[in-house]
């Protein structure tokens, strides 16, 4: 699974899969060496607390602006790669497909960065879906009622996932 974070402003926080914060080790925890506008996380589908439900692989990726604390404005995204539906796909060195006629569908759902919060249901306001192996989620607007904060398009991170089955890189 590949998750790429793109921001308009330099980002010096952290990105990690839920449950990986305290260990703080790659590939499940990424902290930029210096502030930048993109941050990437890559991990195999059997790593980083990825849940396998048949041919659907899901995980929760947390984007935290402060490297140490969850603060208002942080976000979490439930990411999902679905390998159930057969389609044509070009297999390259990064894909380790059991069936060369299977390509994934992808979904990203906005959820809470708080680990005690249950995962939200998918709906048209907090979730996007793609029939391909890549999906990009750009929230147009949301309100954080507890912090009385409102974000509009352009000030929220873009999160992109690729559902390619990644092999260990040499």
C-alpha positions in Angstrom: 0.0 0.0 0.0 1.3 3.4 -0.8 0.0 6.6 0.9 1.1 10.0 -0.3 0.3 13.2 1.6 0.4 16.5 -0.3 0.0 19.8 1.5 -0.1 23.5 0.4 2.1 24.5 3.3 5.3 22.8 4.6 4.4 19.9 6.8 6.7 18.8 9.7 4.3 16.5 11.6 4.0 12.8 11.3 2.0 10.2 9.4 1.5 6.7 10.7 -0.9 3.8 10.7 -3.1 3.6 13.8 -1.4 1.5 16.4 2.2 2.4 15.2 2.7 5.7 17.1 4.6 4.5 20.1 6.9 2.2 18.2 7.7 5.0 15.7 9.5 2.8 13.2 9.3 2.7 9.4 7.4 1.7 7.3 4.4 2.2 9.6 5.6 5.6 10.9 7.0 8.4 8.8 8.5 11.6 10.0 10.0 14.0 7.5 13.7 14.8 7.8 12.8 18.4 7.1 9.5 20.2 6.5 8.1 19.7 3.0 4.9 19.6 1.0 4.8 15.8 0.3 5.3 12.8 2.5 5.1 9.2 1.4 4.5 5.9 3.3 4.8 2.5 1.6 4.2 -0.9 3.3 3.3 -4.4 2.3 -0.3 -5.5 2.9 0.8 -7.8 5.7 2.4 -5.0 7.7 1.4 -2.0 9.8 -1.8 -3.5 11.4 -3.4 -3.9 7.9 -6.6 -5.8 8.2 -7.2 -8.5 5.6 -10.9 -9.4 5.1 -10.9 -11.8 2.2 -9.4 -9.8 -0.6 -10.1 -6.4 1.0 -7.2 -4.8 2.8 -7.8 -1.9 5.1 -5.9 0.4 7.4 -6.2 3.7 9.2 -3.6 6.3 8.4 -3.2 9.2 10.9 -1.9 12.6 9.8 -0.7 14.5 12.9 0.6 18.1 12.7 2.4 18.0 16.0 5.0 15.1 16.2 4.0 14.3 19.8 0.3 15.2 20.3 -3.0 14.7 18.6 -4.5 18.2 18.1 -7.5 19.8 16.5 -7.0 19.8 12.8 -5.3 16.4 12.7 -7.0 13.8 10.6 -7.2 10.1 10.1 -8.2 8.3 6.9 -9.5 4.7 6.6 -7.8 3.4 3.4 -9.0 0.3 1.6 -7.8 -1.7 -1.3 -10.2 -4.3 -2.8 -8.7 -7.1 -4.9 -12.0 -9.0 -5.4 -13.1 -7.8 -8.8 -11.3 -9.2 -11.9 -10.0 -6.6 -14.4 -7.1 -6.3 -16.9 -3.9 -5.0 -15.3 -0.3 -4.6 -16.5 2.0 -6.3 -14.0 5.3 -4.7 -13.3 8.1 -5.2 -10.7 6.1 -3.5 -7.9 3.0 -5.7 -8.2 3.0 -9.1 -6.7 -0.4 -10.3 -8.0 -1.6 -13.9 -7.5 -3.9 -13.4 -10.5 -2.7 -11.2 -13.3 -6.3 -10.4 -14.2 -7.1 -8.7 -10.9 -6.6 -5.0 -10.2 -7.7 -3.4 -7.0 -10.4 -0.9 -6.3 -9.5 1.8 -3.7 -11.3 3.8 -1.1 -10.4 6.5 1.4 -12.7 7.5 4.2 -12.1 10.4 6.6 -12.3 9.3 10.2 -11.1 10.4 13.6 -7.4 10.4 14.6 -8.5 9.3 18.1 -7.8 5.6 18.4 -10.8 5.1 20.7 -13.2 6.4 18.1 -14.9 3.6 16.0 -14.4 3.7 12.2 -17.1 5.7 10.5 -19.4 4.3 7.8 -18.7 5.2 4.2 -20.9 8.0 2.8 -20.7 10.6 0.1 -19.4 13.3 2.4 -16.5 11.5 4.0 -15.5 8.8 1.5 -14.2 8.5 -2.1 -14.0 5.4 -4.2 -12.0 4.5 -7.4 -12.3 1.6 -9.8 -8.5 1.8 -10.3 -5.6 1.2 -8.1 -5.2 4.8 -7.1 -7.7 7.2 -5.4 -7.2 10.8 -4.2 -9.3 12.3 -1.4 -9.5 16.1 -1.2 -12.1 17.2 1.4 -14.0 20.2 0.1 -15.0 21.4 3.6 -15.5 20.0 7.1 -16.2 21.4 10.5 -14.6 20.1 13.7 -17.4 20.8 16.2 -15.3 20.2 19.3 -12.7 22.7 18.3 -15.0 25.1 16.4 -12.7 24.9 13.5 -13.7 24.9 9.8 -11.4 23.9 6.9 -12.1 24.6 3.3 -10.7 23.2 0.1 -7.0 23.9 -0.3 -6.2 24.0 3.4 -6.7 20.3 4.0 -4.1 17.7 3.0 -4.6 15.6 -0.1 -4.1 11.9 0.6 -3.5 9.4 -2.2 -3.3 5.7 -1.9 -2.1 3.1 -4.4 -3.3 -0.4 -3.9 -0.4 -2.1 -5.7 0.9 -5.1 -3.7 4.4 -3.8 -2.9 7.3 -6.2 -2.6 10.4 -5.5 -0.5 12.7 -3.0 -2.2 16.3 -3.9 -2.6 
